[in-house]
Amino acid sequence: MATGQGAFPDRHGTADFFICDIFDAAPKDDLGSMEHPIFSLSTRPDRRVLSYAHNGTTIDVTPSVKGRATIHDKDILIYCISQLMAAVNAGRAISRTLNLTAHDLLVATHRDTSGDSYVRLREAFERLAGTRITTNMTAGGFETTRGFGLIESWEIVRKSRAGRMVSVTVTLSEWLFQAVQSKAVLTLSRDYFRLRKPLERRIYELARKHCGRQPEWKVSVATLHKKSGSASPLRVFRAALRRMIKDAQLPGYEMSEMPGDIMRFARPTVVEDTAPRFDGDVLDAAKRLAPGFDVYALEAEWRGFWVASGSPRLGSPEKAFLGWVKGRVVRG
């Protein structure tokens, strides 16, 4: 992916714009929209008003005449959050107004870069800006009932009326920007963007959110149906989950059905038991080195790396792991 180009020279301190130019930033998603159903799973314009309540959190999502923002529209927000978090981790100043290179955005989210991409990107921005949310969701440790759009404004610049897109400027909502500033985000698998079905993306988000601190997550089909935001009847939703189990395409998770109408999500066991394991202090140190990363996923990745390297003898597995984590953060 090419590095971004921008017309705004000041990238630090008092810059009004944040220039997205970080090579191959790791995909990041905000915890709030991972946990709760904000985005539509429909492939057609969804103009229904969504009202959702769960464990004290209430959300009302009101679409514009263009329809509610979709789970595929969310790719734009994930890209923006990813760029901002990479900058935060590198100690750079950020702003909630971002200047993007259009080509980088499309390539990073596995979108087509043909001439039609302009129309599709414009439609996505219109849905993101037009979708209004009223919620008491917490962001950064605060609970405030507020109403906002997912983005505040957007602009696409093209060379000419029939020319290719050059740059995109987008201003995120204060709520999303606050999530970035408080590092209330999680790293996604890069294969997330390869999931074509909206329900697959939504179920992956939920699995990623709830398996973050445990080896598995068990949830009733009824609760999963509610948290997904699916408009399908429960029986149709259950059948779709069974197809997902058969297809086995969720990146990093094994999905299975259990008695009692329960779904189980777990990471596959791929490393040998001889690989070093680390206590809470080491994992806490890794968390400080890699804010926003899933330290359990990092541990599993390092263990796999250690096995693939021939299981070398280590004088200090803890230091080797933490050193690897530092490099992993730089690589994204």
N, C-alpha and C positions, 0 to 999 in steps of 0.2 A: 504494500500500500504506500502510495507516495505521501510525502510529508505535505502538510497544508500550506497554502499561500494566503497571505492576508495583507490588507492595505493599511492596517493600524500598527504603527511602529512600536508604541510603548506597551510592553508586555508586563510591566511590573508596577507595583505601587498604586498609583491613582488612575490606571487605565480604565476607561469606560467599557472596553470590550476585552473579552478573553479570546485569544487567537488559538484555535484548535490545530495544533501542529505536532502533537505527540505521536510518534511512530508506534502503531500497533498497540494502542492502550488496551489493557484487559477490560472486557465487558463488565460493567457494574450496573446494579439495579437497586432502586430504593426499597427499603423494607416495607414501607406503607402500602405501596401498590402491589408488592409481592404477596402480602398477607391478605389484602381485601380486594374484592372484584370491582375494579374501576373501568376496565377496558372491555369493549364488546368482543364477543367471540364469533359474531355473525360475519358472513362474507357479503352481506347485503346491508344497505343503509339501515342502521338500528336507531329508531327515533323513540324508543320506549324510555320512560323515566325509571331509573333503577333506585329502589329504596332497600337498604341493607342494614341489618343490625346484628352484631355478634359480640358477646362478652363486653358489653358496655360501649362498643364503638358503633357509631351510626354514620351512614353515608347515603347521601342522595346525589345521584348523577343525572344531570339534565342535559340532553343532547341539543345541538342546534338543528336547523332544518337540513343540514348536511349529514346528520347522524352522529351517533356517539363515536368517540375515538376508539379505534380497534387495537387489538393486541399487536397487530403488525405496525400500526402507527407508533406504538410505544418504542419501536426500534430507534426512532429519532431521539427520544429521551434517554434511552440506554446509552446511545453514543455520546450524547452531551454529558451525562453523568460520568461516563468512563473517562472522558477527556479531563473533566474537572478534577476527579479523584486522582488521576495520574499526576496532575499539576500540584495538587495539595501534597501528595506523598513526596514530590520532588522539591517542596518548599517554595513553590511559585504562587504569586498572587492570582486570584481568580475573580471573575465577575459573573453575574447571572445572565448577562448578554454575551453570547458566543458568536464568533465569526468562523464559519466552517467552510472548508473546500467541498463543494458539492460532490465531486467525484470520490473523495475519501469517504464521505458519509455513505454513499451508495455501495461502494466496494466493501466497507467494513461490515455493513449489515446484509451483505449478500443480495443486494438489489440489482436489477438490470440497469445498465448505464446507457441504454438506447434513448432515442428522442422522446419516447413516451414517458421516460422517467420524470421529466419535468412536470407533466400533468399529474402523475401519481403522487409525486412529492408535494405538489401544491395542494392536492385534495387532502393529504394526510395532515398538513399544517392547518388547513381550514377546520378539520375535525378536532384537532388538538386544541386550537384556540377557541373553538365554539363550545366545547364540552365544559360544562360548569359543575363544580363539586361543592357540596356543603357537607362538612364533616367535623367531628371532634377528634379525629385521629391525632395521635401524638407525633411530633417530629422534633427530634433533638431534646426529648425529655419534657416537652411542654404539651399540654392539652388545651387547645383553643378551638372553639366552634367558629368556623369561618367559611366563606364562599370564595372560590377562585377558579380560574381556568388553568389547564395544565401548562399552557404557555401564555405569556402576556402579549407577545407580538412576534412577527416573523417577516422576512424579506428574502426574496430570491433574485439574484442579479444574473442576467444573461448577456452575452456579447451583443446580440441583436434579437429581434423578435423571433427569428427562426434559428438562432444560434444556440450553442450548448450552454448549460448552466455554468457559471463561474464560481459564485460564492453564495452562501446562505447565512443569514443572520437571524438568530432566534433568542428571545428573552424568556427565560424560564420563570415559572411562578415563584413567589417568595417561599412557598411551602416546600417545593422541590429543592430550591437552593439551600434552604435551611437543613434539609436532610443530608445534602452533600457536606455542608460546613460541620455538621455534627457527626459525620462519617457513619450515618445510619444507612449503610449500603452493604451489599454482598456481591462477590464476584460470581459471574455466570460462566458456564462452559462456552467456548467459542462456537460449539456445535448448536447452541441454542438457536442461532439465526438460520440454521439449516432445517429446523422443524417447520414443516409447511402447514400443518393443521393447527388452527387456533387453540383447540382444546389441549393438544400436546404441549404447546408453549405454556399454557396456564397451569397445567398439572406439573410441569417441570418446575415452574416458579414456586409452587406450593411445596413440592418435595425439597427443593433447594433451601427454602426458608426454614422448614421444620426439621430437616435432617442435619442442620448446621452444627448442632451440639450433641448429637446422639447418633449411634450407628444405624438406627432405623426409625421409621415413623409409621404408626398404625392409626388409621382414621376410618370412621364409618363412611359408607358410600353416601349416606344422607348429608353428613357434615361436609364431605368433599364436594358434593353437588352444590351446596349453599356457598361455600367459600370460592368455588370456581366461577360463579356467576353465570353458569350455563342456563340457557332458557329452555333446554330440552326437558321433556318429562323424565322422571327418575329412571324408569325402565330403559329409556333410550340412552340416557347418560351411562347407566351401568353397562349396557352393551358396548358403548364406545370405549369404556375403560378396559373391558375384556379384549377388545381389538388392540388396544395399546399394549396390553400384556403380551399378546401374541406377536406384535410387531417388534417389541423390545427396542424402541428407538430413543428412550429418554437418556440423554447423555449423563453417565456417571451413576445411574440408579437402576436397580432391579425392582420391578413392580410385580406384585403377586396378590392373588385373592385369598382371603382366609375365611374360615367359618364365621357366621354371624354378620355377613354382609360388611366385611372389613377389608380395606385395602392396605397393603404393606409396601413401604418403600425402603430400600436398603442399598448401601453401596456394595458392589460385588467384592468378594474376597479374592484378591489377586496376588497377594504377596505372602511369602513364607513366614511362619511363626518365629523363625530365627532372627528376623529383622528387628533392630532395636526399637523399643517403645519408650515414650517419654512421659514424665509425670506432669502434674499441673503447673509447676513452676516453669518448666521448660516451655510448655505450650503458651503460658502467659507471656513469656519473653518473646516467643514467636509472634504472638498477637500484637505486641508493641512494635515489632519490626515490620509487620505486614498488616496495618490497619485496614479493615474492610475485607480481608481475605478470610476464608474458612480455614482455621488452623488445623482442624481434623483432616480436611482434604489435603492440606499441605503435608501433614505427617504421612498420610497414605501415599501421596505422590513421591515423597522422599524415600519412603521404604521401598517402593517399586523401583526407584532409581538406584538405590543401594543394591538391591537384588540383581537388577540388570547389569550393574557394574561388576558383578562377580562376587558380591558379598564380602568386600575387603574388610580386613581387621582394622578397627578404629581405636585410636588411643582415647579419644573422647567423642563418643557418638553425639553428645549434646552440642558440643562446639561445631562438629561437622554439620549437624542439622541446621543450627542457627546461621552458620555461614552460608549454607545452601539457600536458606530462606531469604537472606539479604540479596543474593543474586537473583532469586526468583522474583522479588519485588521489582528489581530493575528491569528484568525481562518482561514483566507484566503478565 
